[in-house]
Amino acid sequence: MKTSLRRTLKTAAAATMTAGLLAAGAAAASAHVHVETDDTAAGGYTHLTFNVPNESATVKTSKLEVTMPADTPFTSVSVKPIEGWKAELTTSDLPQPVTVAGATITKAESSVVWTADAAHQLGQNEYQAFSLSVGVLPDAGTTVTLPTAQTYTDGTVVKWDEKTVEGQDEPKHPAPSFVTTAKDAPASAAPAVATAPSASPAPSAAQAAATTTSGDAGSTAGWFGLAAGLIGLAAGVTALARTRTVKAN
């Protein structure tokens, strides 16, 4: 009995430890700076949200810098304000002119830097979401990479800029990225006017006559039946009266 109990306790302890290790591994794997989008359709605009966790147990995150793509530049970049964080956009000359949506672009926003005041720096077990509105998105199938640098209060800078290669293990500091998809389908044309169902052909004169005759015949038969019933009732009453008269005599 005691041996069985010990085995049960050991099994439970091992299961608990395994679950803890798996949870720790999942937490470590998810503790990356990554970007989320609400629309990836080529030729459109999207909101980019960078989720930034503080991974240090001793110092805080005080600054974040996101580098914009130069080969597929955005023609529009807007920053969502965050309390306690100052955002700064930098515009730079492109390495070479780029045509975007039919226009030739020679300059574009090259980076966004958020800097926190002392009261809003990210401490242990904290994270912050940094949001941008950007466009126009490049052709479908383009991987948009957004290298990001995370600065801590002790001067340490963690660069999230390593390229992720399909089929290979994820690098230690993968760069936030997303892949554009096909353009949104244009609004469909107004639906065609539905064809009204064809009216039933008018009955021929012969059919009308047959219908009328049939109706009249049915009505006539009904009246004859009612009359016959009344006559039968009267005959029955008369017979009953005669029977009573005979018995009385």
C-alpha positions in Angstrom: 0.0 0.0 0.0 2.8 2.4 1.0 4.8 1.5 -2.1 1.8 2.2 -4.4 1.3 5.6 -2.6 5.0 6.5 -3.1 4.8 5.6 -6.8 1.7 7.8 -7.2 3.4 10.7 -5.5 6.5 10.4 -7.6 4.5 10.2 -10.8 2.5 13.3 -9.8 5.7 15.2 -8.9 7.3 14.3 -12.3 4.2 15.4 -14.2 4.1 18.7 -12.3 7.8 19.3 -13.0 7.3 18.5 -16.7 4.4 20.9 -17.0 6.5 23.6 -15.3 9.3 23.1 -17.7 7.0 23.2 -20.7 5.4 26.4 -19.4 8.8 28.0 -18.9 9.9 26.9 -22.4 6.7 28.4 -23.9 7.2 31.6 -21.9 10.8 31.9 -23.1 9.8 31.2 -26.7 7.1 33.9 -26.6 9.3 36.5 -24.9 10.3 38.2 -28.1 9.7 41.5 -29.6 7.2 40.7 -32.4 4.8 42.6 -34.6 1.1 42.0 -35.3 -0.9 43.4 -38.2 -4.6 43.9 -38.8 -4.4 43.8 -42.6 -1.7 42.5 -44.9 -3.3 43.2 -48.3 -0.9 44.6 -50.9 -1.6 48.2 -51.9 -3.4 49.0 -48.6 -2.7 50.3 -45.2 -2.3 48.5 -41.9 -1.8 49.0 -38.2 1.5 47.5 -36.8 1.6 46.7 -33.1 5.0 45.9 -31.6 4.6 43.9 -28.4 7.7 44.5 -26.3 8.4 42.5 -23.1 11.0 43.5 -20.5 13.2 40.5 -20.3 15.6 41.7 -17.6 15.1 40.9 -13.9 17.4 43.8 -12.8 17.0 46.7 -15.2 14.2 48.4 -17.1 13.4 49.0 -20.8 13.7 52.7 -21.6 13.8 53.0 -25.4 12.6 51.2 -28.5 13.7 51.9 -32.1 12.1 50.4 -35.2 13.8 50.6 -38.5 11.6 51.0 -41.6 12.2 49.1 -44.9 14.2 51.1 -47.5 13.6 48.7 -50.4 9.8 48.8 -50.0 9.4 52.2 -48.2 6.1 53.3 -46.6 4.7 56.5 -48.0 2.8 57.1 -44.8 3.7 56.5 -41.2 1.7 57.7 -38.2 2.5 57.0 -34.5 -0.1 56.2 -31.8 0.7 58.3 -28.7 1.6 56.4 -25.5 1.5 58.0 -22.1 5.0 58.6 -20.7 6.7 57.7 -24.0 8.0 60.3 -26.5 7.9 59.2 -30.2 10.3 60.6 -32.8 10.1 59.9 -36.6 13.2 60.2 -38.8 13.0 60.8 -42.5 15.9 59.9 -44.7 17.0 59.7 -48.4 16.4 56.3 -49.9 19.5 54.5 -51.4 17.7 54.7 -54.7 14.4 56.0 -56.0 11.5 53.6 -55.6 8.1 53.7 -57.4 5.2 53.2 -55.0 1.6 53.3 -56.3 2.7 55.0 -59.5 4.8 57.7 -57.8 8.6 57.9 -57.5 9.8 58.1 -53.9 13.2 59.5 -53.0 12.6 60.1 -49.2 10.7 58.1 -46.6 10.5 57.6 -42.9 13.5 55.5 -41.9 12.9 54.9 -38.2 10.7 55.5 -35.2 12.1 55.9 -31.7 10.1 55.7 -28.5 11.8 57.0 -25.3 10.2 56.6 -21.9 10.3 59.0 -19.0 11.5 57.6 -15.7 8.0 56.8 -14.4 7.0 54.7 -17.4 10.0 52.5 -18.1 9.2 48.8 -18.4 10.1 46.8 -15.3 10.2 43.1 -14.6 7.2 41.1 -15.9 5.9 44.2 -17.8 5.4 44.8 -21.5 4.2 47.7 -23.7 2.4 47.8 -27.1 3.8 50.3 -29.6 1.5 51.0 -32.5 2.0 52.5 -36.0 -0.3 53.1 -39.0 1.6 52.5 -42.2 1.1 52.2 -46.0 1.2 51.6 -48.8 2.0 47.9 -48.5 4.2 46.3 -51.2 3.3 43.6 -53.6 1.8 40.3 -52.4 4.3 37.8 -51.2 6.8 40.5 -49.9 8.3 39.9 -46.5 8.4 43.2 -44.7 11.2 43.1 -42.1 11.3 45.7 -39.3 14.6 45.4 -37.3 14.1 46.6 -33.7 16.5 47.7 -31.0 15.5 47.5 -27.3 17.5 49.6 -24.9 17.7 49.0 -21.2 18.5 51.4 -18.4 22.0 50.0 -17.9 22.9 50.8 -21.5 22.4 47.3 -22.8 20.9 47.2 -26.3 19.2 44.0 -27.6 18.9 44.0 -31.4 16.0 42.0 -32.8 17.3 41.9 -36.3 18.1 38.3 -37.2 16.4 36.9 -40.3 14.1 33.9 -39.8 14.6 31.2 -42.4 11.8 28.7 -43.2 12.7 25.2 -42.3 15.4 26.3 -39.8 15.3 26.9 -36.0 14.2 30.4 -35.0 17.1 32.6 -34.3 17.7 33.9 -30.8 16.7 37.5 -31.7 14.4 37.3 -34.7 13.4 40.5 -36.5 9.7 41.4 -36.4 8.3 40.7 -39.8 5.1 39.9 -41.8 4.3 38.8 -45.4 1.9 40.8 -47.6 -1.0 39.0 -49.2 -3.1 39.6 -52.4 -4.9 42.8 -52.9 -8.4 43.0 -51.6 -11.0 42.2 -54.2 -12.8 45.2 -55.6 -16.4 45.7 -54.6 -18.6 43.5 -56.7 -20.9 45.2 -59.3 -24.5 45.8 -58.4 -26.5 42.6 -58.6 -28.5 42.1 -61.7 -32.2 42.9 -61.4 -34.0 39.6 -60.8 -36.3 38.5 -63.6 -39.9 38.5 -62.4 -41.5 35.1 -62.6 -43.6 34.6 -65.6 -47.3 34.8 -65.0 -49.4 31.7 -65.4 -51.1 31.6 -68.8 -54.7 32.7 -68.8 -57.2 29.8 -68.9 -58.8 29.1 -72.3 -62.5 29.7 -72.8 -63.1 25.9 -72.8 -61.3 25.6 -69.5 -63.2 28.5 -68.0 -66.5 27.0 -69.1 -65.6 23.6 -67.7 -64.6 25.2 -64.4 -67.9 27.1 -64.2 -70.0 24.1 -65.2 -68.2 22.0 -62.6 -68.8 24.6 -59.9 -72.5 25.0 -60.9 -73.0 21.2 -60.9 -71.5 20.9 -57.4 -73.8 23.7 -56.1 -76.9 22.1 -57.7 -76.1 18.7 -56.2 -75.7 20.3 -52.8 -79.1 21.9 -52.9 -80.8 18.7 -54.0 -79.1 16.8 -51.1 -80.4 19.4 -48.6 -83.9 19.2 -50.0 -83.9 15.4 -49.9 -82.8 15.5 -46.3 -85.6 17.9 -45.3 -88.2 15.7 -47.0 -87.0 12.6 -45.2 -87.1 14.5 -41.9 -90.7 15.6 -42.5 -91.7 12.0 -43.4 -90.2 10.7 -40.2 -92.0 13.2 -38.1 -95.4 12.4 -39.8 -94.9 8.6 -39.3 -94.1 9.2 -35.6 -97.2 11.2 -35.1 -99.4 8.6 -36.7 -97.9 5.9 -34.5 -98.7 7.8 -31.4 -102.3 8.4 -32.6 -102.9 4.6 -33.2 -101.6 3.7 -29.7 -103.9 6.3 -28.1 -107.0 4.8 -29.7 
